């Protein structure tokens, strides 16, 4: 049985294993990743016993805008509705905000979010600055 929580009870090793399981570069920086998650506004996690199966992170300004960043499920648990459940939990928590935003890293993932009511911004474009010189 999968258990969902907002408690930040995960370890550095838990998050590193999860992020590396889906091939995300963040997993290569476990100390920074753990610190970032601990300092995030909201982290929803999915657990199968003591194994971290999924995670969603949200950054917010406490009133108007929440940005859902990191929605991932370990490959062994994909296809079980875990990501959808976590997204619904975030939507419920932030229902009184003016905006709940997500920027899928890959356009092919947009259809997943559309199932949960998100829409592509009409004239929006994703932008990013990568600071690869500061990798410690």
C-alpha positions as CSV (number, residue, x, y, z in Angstrom):
1,X,0.0,0.0,0.0
2,X,1.3,3.4,-1.0
3,X,1.2,6.1,1.8
4,X,1.3,9.8,0.9
5,X,2.6,12.5,3.3
6,X,3.8,16.1,3.4
7,X,6.2,15.2,6.2
8,X,9.8,15.7,5.2
9,X,10.9,12.4,6.6
10,X,13.1,11.3,3.7
11,X,16.8,11.0,3.9
12,X,19.5,12.2,1.5
13,X,19.9,8.6,0.3
14,X,16.2,8.2,-0.3
15,X,16.0,11.3,-2.6
16,X,19.3,10.5,-4.3
17,X,18.1,7.0,-5.2
18,X,14.7,8.3,-6.5
19,X,16.2,11.0,-8.6
20,X,18.8,8.8,-10.1
21,X,16.2,6.1,-10.9
22,X,14.6,8.5,-13.4
23,X,17.9,9.8,-14.7
24,X,17.7,13.3,-13.3
25,X,21.0,15.1,-12.8
26,X,19.8,16.5,-9.4
27,X,20.5,13.1,-8.0
28,X,24.2,13.6,-8.6
29,X,24.2,16.4,-6.0
30,X,22.5,14.6,-3.0
31,X,23.6,17.2,-0.4
32,X,22.3,20.1,-2.4
33,X,19.1,18.2,-3.4
34,X,18.3,17.3,0.2
35,X,18.9,20.8,1.4
36,X,16.7,22.2,-1.4
37,X,13.9,19.8,-0.6
38,X,14.0,20.6,3.1
39,X,13.8,24.3,2.3
40,X,10.9,23.9,-0.2
41,X,7.4,25.2,0.7
42,X,5.8,21.8,0.2
43,X,7.1,18.3,-0.5
44,X,4.6,15.5,-1.1
45,X,6.1,12.0,-1.0
46,X,4.7,8.6,-1.7
47,X,6.0,5.6,0.3
48,X,5.9,1.9,-0.1
49,X,6.9,0.9,3.4
50,X,10.3,2.5,3.8
51,X,11.0,3.0,0.1
52,X,10.4,6.4,-1.4
53,X,8.3,5.8,-4.5
54,X,7.5,9.3,-5.6
55,X,7.9,13.0,-4.9
56,X,6.4,16.4,-5.8
57,X,8.0,19.7,-4.7
58,X,6.3,23.0,-4.6
59,X,7.7,26.5,-4.2
60,X,5.2,29.3,-3.3
61,X,5.0,32.9,-2.2
62,X,2.4,32.1,0.5
63,X,-0.5,33.9,-1.2
64,X,-0.7,34.1,-5.0
65,X,1.6,31.8,-6.9
66,X,2.8,28.3,-6.3
67,X,5.2,26.6,-8.7
68,X,5.1,22.8,-8.8
69,X,8.7,21.6,-9.6
70,X,9.8,18.0,-9.6
71,X,7.0,15.5,-10.2
72,X,8.7,12.1,-10.3
73,X,7.9,8.5,-9.6
74,X,10.4,5.6,-9.4
75,X,10.1,3.5,-12.6
76,X,9.1,0.4,-10.5
77,X,6.0,2.3,-9.4
78,X,5.0,4.2,-12.5
79,X,1.6,3.5,-14.0
80,X,-0.1,3.1,-10.6
81,X,-1.6,6.6,-10.4
82,X,0.9,7.8,-7.8
83,X,1.9,11.0,-9.7
84,X,-1.7,11.9,-10.3
85,X,-2.6,11.5,-6.6
86,X,0.3,13.7,-5.6
87,X,-0.7,16.4,-8.1
88,X,-4.3,16.3,-6.8
89,X,-2.9,16.7,-3.3
90,X,-1.0,19.8,-4.4
91,X,-4.0,21.2,-6.3
92,X,-6.1,20.8,-3.1
93,X,-3.5,22.5,-0.9
94,X,-3.1,25.4,-3.3
95,X,-6.7,25.8,-4.4
96,X,-7.0,29.3,-3.0
97,X,-3.9,30.7,-4.8
98,X,-4.4,32.6,-8.0
99,X,-1.9,30.4,-9.9
100,X,-0.5,27.0,-9.7
101,X,2.1,26.6,-12.3
102,X,4.2,23.7,-13.7
103,X,6.9,23.8,-16.4
104,X,7.3,20.3,-17.8
105,X,10.9,19.7,-18.8
106,X,9.7,17.8,-21.8
107,X,6.8,18.9,-24.0
108,X,5.6,15.2,-24.2
109,X,4.7,15.4,-20.5
110,X,2.2,18.3,-21.1
111,X,-0.6,15.8,-21.8
112,X,-0.2,14.3,-18.3
113,X,-0.7,17.7,-16.7
114,X,-3.6,18.6,-19.0
115,X,-5.5,15.6,-17.5
116,X,-5.4,17.4,-14.2
117,X,-6.7,20.8,-15.5
118,X,-3.4,22.5,-16.4
119,X,-3.3,24.4,-19.7
120,X,-0.4,25.4,-21.9
121,X,0.0,29.2,-21.6
122,X,-1.1,30.8,-24.8
123,X,2.0,32.8,-25.5
124,X,4.2,31.3,-22.8
125,X,7.7,30.0,-23.4
126,X,10.0,28.2,-20.9
127,X,13.3,29.8,-20.1
128,X,16.2,28.7,-18.0
129,X,19.7,29.7,-16.9
130,X,21.9,26.8,-15.9
131,X,24.7,27.6,-13.5
132,X,26.9,24.6,-14.2
133,X,30.1,26.4,-13.0
134,X,28.7,26.0,-9.4
135,X,28.4,22.2,-9.1
136,X,29.5,21.6,-5.5
